[in-house]
Amino acid sequence: MELVDADETDLALDHLVHVLAQIRVPLLREEYDRIMSAATMLGCPETVTEAGLDRLTDG
């Protein structure tokens, strides 16, 4: 939350994506889509694709 409060949302997203990928948190397709949407709005969808979060989805 501190990163978001400091207007460093792209860095916060990067941390979130890497934590999810590292501990292999299962994601619903809807959750993955929301993360990808946020990354796209921030101009960094490659953060999500490079981390391979799509492999963690249920569909």
Secondary structure, 3 states (H helix, E strand, C coil): CHHHHCCCHHHHHHHHHHHHHHHCCCECHHHHHHHHHHHHHCCCCHHHHHHCHHHHECC
